[in-house]
Amino acid sequence: MDSVTPVLSSRAVFRRFWPLTRKDRRWLTVGAVLLIAAAACDSVAVSMFSTIVDGALKAGDLSAFWLPAGIWAGVAVLSGGLVFGGQYLTARSGERFLLRLRTKVFGHLQKLTPDFFQRRRLGDLLARLTDDIDTVERFVSSGLVQIVTALFSVVFFAGYALYLNWELALAAFLVAPVFAVITRRFARRVNDRSREQRAQNGDITAILEENLANVAVVQAYNRQETEEKRLLTAGKRMLDTNLSIARLGAWYAPIVHIAETTCVLGVVALGTWEVAAGRLSIGGVLGFAAILTYLYGPLQQLGQLRVMISAATTGSERIVELLDAEPPLADAPDAVSLGRAKGNLSLRAVSFTYPEAMRPALVQCTVDARPGEIVAITGASGAGKSTIAKLLLRFHDPDAGTIRLDGVDLRGMTLESLRRNVALVQQETLMFTRHDPGQHQTGSATATDRDVRSGDRRRRPRLRHRAAGRYDTVIGQHGHGLSGGQRQRIAIARAMVANAPVLVLDEPTASLDGEAVDRLIGPLCRLTAGRTTVLITHDARLTAIADRVLTVADGRLVEGRSDDTPGGAPVGLTGASGPPWR
């Protein structure tokens, strides 16, 4: 279950994300200036409109039309160019901000341990990385430009209104407090509904992701109707929330329009009185009415931006929650970057208990492993075998005791250098939906295609995609285009490319049949040659190739094979000479 997102003020959110605009502030500023200049052009256009009314229309003099009309047309062209430049630069800066923010959040998530993701719904995290990040951009980047532009537009048009007639201008300004009150009341309600909407959007995304990722289970157990009802229930909740927001928006526009129309009618009435008194021309009244439409537009835009900011703050809160999730494990200030280790591994009195667990997973476990040695660890399901693998990769730190590699405490070396020296082959081979070479290169950031093919040749039988017989073939979502044995051989090739001195094999054959296991043992033996190998398994075929066998019982490591280790030694594994593959 996801934790409740914190409630943050718009000011706090802005301070949090504004530093990410540093590289584009110049262009944001230029974009804002261009849009402000476009607003100034509109003021000139209104002035030309008044001139045409008083000089050409009232007098019926066509010659008085051409000059102001030409200026008006030129200003319109100039304004169009300014608007294009301003909007493009704003959009460009906003997209670059989005790229940096999404990369920052994703990079932070990469530092969190797998347990963080196991406690949260993947679909909700995806919603935060997409929709919620978009709301942050609309608030911090392009939203800021819109606010600044609207404010300067109000200043321009208000100043011009005062220039035309200060009495009418003061009357027109009376609508501003009305806009502020209306906006404030609506923004508060929209903010509450938006918080619900963002959470419900995460719920729906999570349901969709879980269902599509487990479609085989859904179909095998005839859960289609159940899953549809589950999505329908979540969809109805979001529908109600969206309709509530839509009702608020639908009320906001007409209420503002009524207030604006009332003020305009009042101003026109006063203007008519001014014309009758000879203090204002007809062109001046029409120009003043035109300037009011320009003035109320930015005022209304500011109100809508206030509502938008209230809604965007909710998405920002959900992003801040992710960024504030502290990695439970981090490099110590004095952590050393270990070069290529020899592979001497040592666990001394290691104990560990999972958070909120009732009993410890490991208790006072001690074991040594040397380069070229395979140490098999067996035990009942849930006994704590895989916990050892997690500790060796530093997904967790032990509560007591130490784990050392070449005499260096794992907590005293950088995570990057540790995981460069320890390769992991898991029970379930996690794969990316991309070409085969990419799967192998996951083992090493510097691996080349030549390294991949070399590693592939060394782990015979050679894996080629059964459909195309090529390396550059898309293998499907999560590698479902491959058999279980093929996926495991890719995992072995990945570990070969990594070329780490320490190898952790966590139930590498658990999902394979006996024939697939027999085919895999040869590549496994070549992979473990010369490396320190910790082999976590239930399979007697694998424990037979080990130099030592330990059993986890009640969280403790004891010498000897577990009584519940399934299967027997396959043909060719018995005898004093040892396994033929070695």
C-alpha positions in Angstrom: 0.0 0.0 0.0 1.3 3.4 -1.0 1.9 5.9 1.8 -0.2 9.0 2.0 1.4 11.9 0.0 2.4 14.9 2.1 0.5 18.2 1.7 2.8 20.9 0.4 2.2 24.6 -0.3 2.7 25.8 -3.8 5.6 28.0 -2.6 7.4 24.9 -1.1 6.8 22.9 -4.3 8.2 25.8 -6.4 11.3 26.1 -4.3 11.8 22.4 -4.6 11.7 22.2 -8.4 12.8 25.7 -9.5 16.6 24.8 -9.4 15.9 22.3 -12.3 15.2 25.3 -14.6 18.7 26.7 -14.2 19.9 25.7 -17.6 16.8 27.2 -19.4 16.1 30.3 -17.3 17.6 32.5 -20.0 15.2 31.1 -22.6 12.2 31.2 -20.2 13.0 34.8 -19.7 13.3 35.5 -23.4 10.0 33.7 -24.0 8.3 35.8 -21.3 9.7 39.0 -22.7 8.5 38.2 -26.2 5.0 37.4 -24.9 5.0 40.6 -22.9 6.0 42.5 -26.0 3.1 40.9 -27.8 0.8 42.2 -25.1 2.2 45.7 -25.6 1.5 45.3 -29.4 -2.1 44.7 -28.5 -2.2 48.0 -26.6 -1.0 49.7 -29.8 -3.7 47.9 -31.8 -6.4 49.2 -29.5 -5.0 52.7 -29.9 -5.2 52.4 -33.7 -8.8 51.1 -33.4 -9.8 54.2 -31.5 -8.0 56.4 -34.0 -9.8 54.7 -36.9 -13.2 55.2 -35.2 -12.7 58.9 -34.4 -10.7 59.8 -37.5 -12.2 57.7 -40.3 -15.6 56.3 -39.3 -16.9 59.3 -37.5 -15.8 61.8 -40.2 -16.4 59.4 -43.1 -12.8 60.2 -44.3 -11.3 57.2 -46.0 -7.9 58.8 -46.3 -7.7 58.9 -42.5 -8.1 55.1 -42.5 -5.0 53.9 -44.3 -2.2 55.0 -41.9 -3.7 53.6 -38.6 -4.9 50.5 -40.5 -1.4 49.9 -41.9 0.1 50.4 -38.4 -2.5 48.0 -37.0 -1.7 45.4 -39.6 2.0 45.7 -39.0 1.6 45.5 -35.3 -0.6 42.3 -35.8 2.2 40.7 -37.8 4.8 41.7 -35.3 2.6 40.4 -32.5 2.1 37.1 -34.2 5.9 36.6 -34.6 6.4 37.5 -30.9 3.7 35.1 -29.8 5.2 32.3 -31.9 8.7 32.9 -30.5 7.5 33.2 -27.0 5.4 30.1 -27.0 8.0 28.0 -28.7 10.8 29.0 -26.3 8.5 28.4 -23.4 7.5 25.0 -24.8 11.2 24.1 -25.5 12.2 25.1 -22.0 9.3 23.2 -20.5 10.2 20.0 -22.4 13.8 20.2 -21.3 12.6 20.7 -17.7 10.4 17.6 -18.1 13.4 15.6 -19.4 15.6 16.6 -16.4 12.9 16.1 -13.8 11.9 12.7 -15.1 15.6 11.6 -15.3 16.2 12.9 -11.8 13.2 11.0 -10.3 14.0 7.8 -12.3 17.7 8.1 -11.2 16.7 8.4 -7.6 14.4 5.4 -7.9 17.4 3.4 -9.2 19.1 3.9 -5.9 16.3 2.4 -3.8 16.4 -1.3 -2.9 14.0 -3.9 -4.5 12.0 -3.9 -1.3 10.8 -0.4 -1.9 9.2 -1.5 -5.2 7.7 -4.6 -3.6 5.8 -2.4 -1.1 4.4 -0.2 -3.9 2.2 -0.7 -6.9 4.2 -0.5 -10.1 1.3 1.1 -11.9 1.1 4.0 -9.4 4.8 4.6 -9.8 4.4 4.7 -13.5 1.6 7.3 -13.2 3.9 9.5 -11.1 6.7 9.3 -13.6 4.3 10.3 -16.4 1.2 12.3 -15.6 2.3 13.7 -12.3 5.6 15.0 -13.7 3.7 16.7 -16.4 1.7 18.7 -13.8 5.0 19.8 -12.2 6.2 21.3 -15.5 2.9 23.1 -16.0 3.4 24.6 -12.5 7.1 25.4 -12.4 8.1 26.1 -16.0 5.5 27.1 -18.5 3.0 28.0 -15.8 5.5 30.6 -14.4 5.8 32.2 -17.8 2.0 32.3 -18.2 1.7 34.0 -14.8 4.4 36.6 -15.5 3.0 37.3 -18.9 -0.5 37.7 -17.5 0.7 40.0 -14.8 2.5 42.3 -17.2 -0.5 42.2 -19.6 -2.7 43.4 -16.7 -0.2 46.2 -16.0 -0.1 47.3 -19.7 -3.8 47.2 -20.2 -4.6 48.8 -16.8 -2.2 51.6 -17.5 -3.6 52.2 -20.9 -7.1 52.2 -19.4 -6.0 54.9 -16.9 -4.6 56.9 -19.7 -7.8 56.8 -21.7 -10.1 57.7 -18.7 -9.2 57.3 -15.1 -12.7 57.4 -13.8 -13.8 54.6 -16.1 -10.6 52.7 -15.3 -11.3 52.8 -11.6 -14.8 51.5 -12.2 -13.5 48.7 -14.3 -10.9 47.7 -11.7 -13.7 46.9 -9.2 -14.1 43.5 -10.9 -10.5 42.4 -9.9 -11.5 41.6 -6.3 -14.5 39.7 -7.5 -12.2 37.6 -9.7 -9.9 37.0 -6.7 -12.7 35.9 -4.4 -14.2 33.5 -7.0 -10.8 32.0 -7.9 -9.9 31.5 -4.2 -13.1 29.6 -3.5 -12.9 27.4 -6.6 -9.1 26.7 -6.2 -9.5 25.3 -2.8 -12.2 22.8 -3.9 -10.3 21.9 -7.1 -7.2 21.2 -5.0 -9.1 18.7 -2.8 -10.7 16.9 -5.8 -7.4 16.9 -7.7 -5.6 15.1 -4.8 -8.2 12.4 -5.0 -8.0 12.3 -8.8 -4.2 11.7 -8.8 -4.4 8.9 -6.3 -7.3 7.3 -8.3 -5.3 7.6 -11.5 -2.5 5.7 -9.9 -5.0 3.0 -8.8 -6.3 2.5 -12.3 -2.8 2.4 -13.8 -1.8 -0.1 -11.2 -4.8 -2.3 -11.9 -4.1 -2.2 -15.7 -0.4 -3.0 -15.2 -1.0 -5.9 -12.9 -3.7 -7.4 -15.1 -1.7 -7.1 -18.3 1.4 -8.5 -16.7 -0.5 -11.5 -15.4 -2.9 -12.1 -18.3 -2.1 -15.8 -18.4 -3.2 -16.2 -14.8 -6.3 -14.2 -15.4 -7.3 -16.3 -18.3 -6.3 -19.6 -16.7 -8.5 -19.0 -13.7 -11.3 -17.3 -15.5 -10.8 -14.0 -13.7 -11.7 -11.8 -16.7 -15.0 -10.7 -15.3 -13.6 -10.2 -11.8 -10.8 -8.0 -13.2 -13.2 -6.1 -15.3 -15.4 -5.4 -12.2 -12.3 -4.3 -10.3 -11.3 -1.9 -13.0 -14.9 -0.7 -13.3 -15.1 0.0 -9.6 -11.9 2.1 -9.6 -13.1 3.8 -12.8 -16.4 4.8 -11.3 -14.6 6.4 -8.3 -12.4 8.4 -10.7 -15.5 9.2 -12.9 -17.2 10.8 -9.9 -14.1 12.8 -9.0 -13.6 13.9 -12.6 -17.2 15.0 -12.8 -16.9 16.9 -9.6 -13.9 18.8 -11.1 -15.8 19.3 -14.3 -18.7 20.8 -12.4 -16.4 23.2 -10.6 -14.9 24.2 -13.9 -18.3 24.5 -15.6 -19.5 26.8 -12.8 -16.3 28.9 -12.8 -16.4 30.1 -16.4 -20.0 31.4 -16.4 -19.7 33.0 -13.0 -16.6 34.9 -14.1 -18.3 35.7 -17.4 -21.3 37.2 -15.6 -19.1 39.3 -13.4 -17.1 40.5 -16.4 -20.2 41.3 -18.4 -21.8 43.2 -15.5 -18.7 45.3 -15.1 -18.4 46.0 -18.9 -22.1 47.1 -19.0 -21.5 49.4 -16.1 -18.4 50.9 -17.7 -20.2 51.4 -21.0 -23.0 53.2 -19.2 -20.5 55.5 -17.6 -18.8 55.9 -20.9 -22.0 56.9 -22.5 -22.5 59.6 -19.8 -18.9 60.8 -20.5 -19.6 61.0 -24.2 -22.8 63.0 -23.6 -20.9 65.3 -21.3 -18.3 65.8 -24.1 -15.4 64.5 -22.0 -14.9 61.3 -24.1 -15.2 60.5 -27.8 -17.0 57.5 -29.3 -13.7 56.1 -30.4 -12.5 56.5 -26.8 -15.5 54.5 -25.4 -15.1 51.7 -28.0 -11.4 51.6 -27.4 -12.0 51.5 -23.7 -14.4 48.6 -24.2 -11.8 46.8 -26.3 -9.1 47.4 -23.7 -11.4 45.8 -21.1 -11.6 42.6 -23.1 -7.8 42.6 -23.2 -7.6 43.4 -19.4 -10.2 40.9 -18.2 -8.6 38.1 -20.4 -5.3 38.1 -18.4 -7.3 38.6 -15.1 -9.4 35.5 -15.9 -6.2 33.7 -17.0 -4.6 34.4 -13.6 -7.7 33.0 -12.0 -7.5 29.8 -14.1 -3.8 29.5 -13.4 -4.5 29.7 -9.7 -6.9 26.8 -10.1 -4.3 25.0 -12.3 -1.6 25.5 -9.7 -3.9 24.0 -7.0 -4.4 20.9 -9.1 -0.7 20.7 -10.1 0.4 20.9 -6.5 -1.1 17.5 -5.9 1.0 15.9 -8.6 4.0 17.7 -7.3 3.4 16.3 -3.8 3.5 12.8 -5.3 6.8 13.4 -7.0 8.2 15.0 -3.8 7.3 11.8 -1.9 9.4 9.7 -4.3 12.3 12.1 -4.1 12.1 12.2 -0.3 12.3 8.4 -0.1 15.8 7.9 1.3 17.8 5.0 0.0 18.2 2.7 3.0 21.8 1.9 1.8 24.2 4.5 0.6 28.0 4.8 0.2 29.7 5.8 3.4 31.6 9.1 3.3 34.9 7.1 3.4 33.8 4.2 1.2 36.5 2.9 -1.0 36.2 1.8 -4.6 37.5 -1.7 -4.8 39.3 -2.7 -8.0 39.0 -6.2 -9.2 38.7 -8.4 -6.2 40.4 -11.8 -5.7 37.1 -13.2 -4.4 37.9 -14.1 -0.8 34.4 -14.0 0.8 33.8 -14.1 4.5 30.6 -14.0 6.6 31.2 -13.6 10.4 28.3 -14.0 12.9 25.8 -12.5 10.4 22.3 -11.9 11.7 19.4 -10.2 9.9 15.7 -9.6 10.5 13.4 -8.1 7.9 11.5 -5.0 9.0 8.2 -5.9 10.6 9.1 -9.6 10.6 8.3 -11.6 13.8 11.5 -13.8 13.6 15.0 -13.3 12.3 15.8 -14.6 8.8 19.5 -15.3 9.7 21.1 -15.9 13.1 24.9 -15.9 13.7 25.8 -17.2 10.2 29.5 -17.8 9.5 31.1 -19.1 6.4 34.1 -18.6 4.2 34.5 -19.0 0.4 37.6 -18.9 -1.6 38.3 -18.3 -5.3 37.5 -21.4 -7.4 35.3 -22.8 -4.7 31.6 -23.6 -5.0 29.7 -23.3 -1.7 26.1 -24.7 -2.0 23.5 -23.5 0.4 20.3 -25.5 0.8 17.3 -25.5 3.1 13.6 -25.4 3.2 11.6 -22.6 1.4 11.6 -19.5 3.5 14.6 -20.7 5.6 16.7 -17.6 4.6 18.8 -18.8 1.7 17.9 -15.9 -0.6 18.5 -13.5 2.2 22.1 -14.4 2.0 22.1 -13.4 -1.7 20.5 -10.1 -0.9 23.1 -9.4 1.8 26.0 -10.2 -0.6 24.6 -7.7 -3.1 24.0 -5.2 -0.3 20.3 -4.9 -0.9 20.3 -5.0 2.9 23.0 -4.7 5.5 23.2 -7.3 8.3 21.9 -6.3 11.7 24.9 -7.8 13.3 28.1 -9.4 12.1 30.2 -8.5 9.1 30.5 -9.6 5.4 33.9 -9.0 3.9 35.3 -9.3 0.4 39.1 -9.6 0.3 39.1 -8.4 3.9 37.1 -5.2 3.2 33.7 -4.8 4.9 31.0 -4.5 2.3 29.7 -1.4 4.1 33.1 0.2 3.6 33.2 -0.1 -0.2 31.1 1.7 -2.8 28.0 0.0 -4.0 29.2 0.4 -7.6 32.5 -1.4 -7.0 30.7 -4.1 -4.9 28.2 -5.0 -7.6 31.0 -4.9 -10.2 32.7 -7.7 -8.3 29.6 -9.7 -7.5 27.4 -11.1 -10.3 23.9 -12.5 -9.7 22.0 -15.2 -11.5 18.5 -15.3 -10.1 15.7 -18.0 -10.2 13.6 -15.8 -12.4 15.7 -14.2 -15.2 14.6 -10.6 -15.4 14.9 -9.4 -19.0 14.3 -6.2 -20.9 12.1 -6.1 -24.1 15.0 -5.6 -26.4 17.5 -7.4 -28.6 19.5 -10.4 -27.4 22.9 -8.5 -27.2 21.3 -5.9 -24.9 20.3 -8.7 -22.5 24.0 -9.8 -22.3 25.3 -6.3 -22.0 23.2 -5.8 -18.9 26.0 -7.6 -17.1 28.5 -4.9 -18.0 28.1 -1.3 -18.9 31.3 -1.4 -21.0 30.6 -4.7 -22.8 30.8 -4.6 -26.6 29.0 -6.8 -29.2 32.3 -8.7 -29.6 32.3 -9.4 -25.8 28.7 -10.6 -26.0 29.4 -13.0 -28.8 32.6 -14.2 -27.1 30.6 -14.9 -23.9 27.9 -16.6 -25.9 30.4 -19.0 -27.5 31.9 -19.8 -24.2 28.6 -21.0 -22.7 27.6 -23.7 -25.2 25.1 -24.8 -26.3 25.0 -21.5 -28.1 21.7 -19.6 -27.8 20.2 -18.3 -31.0 16.7 -17.0 -31.2 14.5 -19.9 -32.4 12.5 -17.7 -34.8 15.2 -15.8 -36.6 18.5 -17.3 -35.5 20.0 -13.9 -34.9 21.3 -11.8 -32.1 19.3 -8.7 -33.2 15.8 -10.2 -32.7 13.2 -8.7 -30.4 12.5 -11.4 -27.8 9.2 -10.2 -26.4 8.0 -8.7 -23.1 10.0 -10.0 -20.2 11.6 -12.5 -22.6 8.4 -14.6 -23.1 9.6 -15.4 -26.6 12.2 -17.6 -25.1 12.0 -20.9 -23.2 12.9 -21.0 -19.5 16.2 -22.7 -20.3 17.0 -20.1 -22.9 16.3 -17.3 -20.5 18.6 -18.9 -17.9 21.4 -19.4 -20.4 21.1 -15.7 -21.2 21.4 -15.0 -17.5 24.6 -17.1 -17.5 25.9 -15.2 -20.5 25.1 -12.0 -18.7 27.2 -13.1 -15.7 30.0 -14.2 -18.1 30.1 -10.7 -19.7 30.2 -9.2 -16.2 33.2 -11.3 -15.5 32.9 -10.7 -11.7 35.2 -12.7 -9.4 32.2 -13.6 -7.1 29.2 -15.3 -8.4 25.9 -15.7 -6.6 23.5 -18.3 -8.1 20.0 -18.0 -6.5 18.0 -21.1 -7.4 19.1 -20.9 -11.1 17.3 -24.1 -12.1 14.2 -24.0 -9.9 11.8 -23.5 -12.9 13.5 -26.0 -15.2 12.8 -29.7 -15.9 15.5 -32.3 -15.5 16.6 -32.3 -19.1 17.0 -28.5 -19.1 18.9 -28.7 -15.9 21.3 -31.2 -17.4 21.9 -29.0 -20.4 22.5 -26.0 -18.1 25.0 -27.6 -15.8 27.9 -27.5 -18.3 27.6 -23.7 -18.9 27.2 -23.2 -15.1 30.5 -25.1 -14.4 32.3 -23.1 -17.0 30.9 -19.9 -15.5 32.0 -20.8 -12.0 35.5 -21.9 -13.0 38.0 -19.7 -11.1 35.3 -17.7 -9.3 34.1 -17.7 -5.8 30.6 -19.2 -6.1 27.7 -19.1 -3.6 25.1 -21.6 -5.0 21.7 -21.4 -3.4 19.6 -24.3 -4.6 17.2 -27.2 -3.7 18.5 -29.3 -6.7 20.7 -32.3 -5.9 22.1 -32.1 -9.4 23.7 -28.7 -8.5 24.7 -29.6 -4.9 26.6 -32.5 -6.4 29.0 -30.1 -8.2 29.7 -28.1 -5.1 32.8 -28.3 -3.0 30.9 -27.8 0.2 27.2 -28.0 1.1 25.6 -26.0 3.9 22.1 -26.0 5.1 20.1 -23.1 6.5 17.9 -24.3 9.4 16.1 -22.0 11.7 18.1 -19.1 10.4 21.5 -20.8 11.1 24.1 -22.3 8.7 25.1 -25.9 9.4 27.3 -28.2 7.5 25.7 -30.9 5.4 22.9 -31.5 2.9 19.3 -30.6 3.8 17.1 -33.7 4.3 14.4 -32.2 2.0 16.7 -31.5 -0.9 14.7 -33.0 -3.8 16.0 -35.3 -6.5 19.1 -37.4 -6.5 22.4 -37.1 -8.2 22.0 -37.6 -11.9 24.0 -40.2 -13.8 27.6 -39.2 -14.1 27.7 -37.1 -10.9 28.5 -39.9 -8.4 31.9 -41.5 -7.8 35.1 -40.4 -6.2 36.3 -38.6 -9.3 33.6 -35.9 -8.9 31.5 -34.3 -11.5 32.7 -34.9 -15.1 32.0 -31.3 -16.1 34.7 -30.1 -13.8 
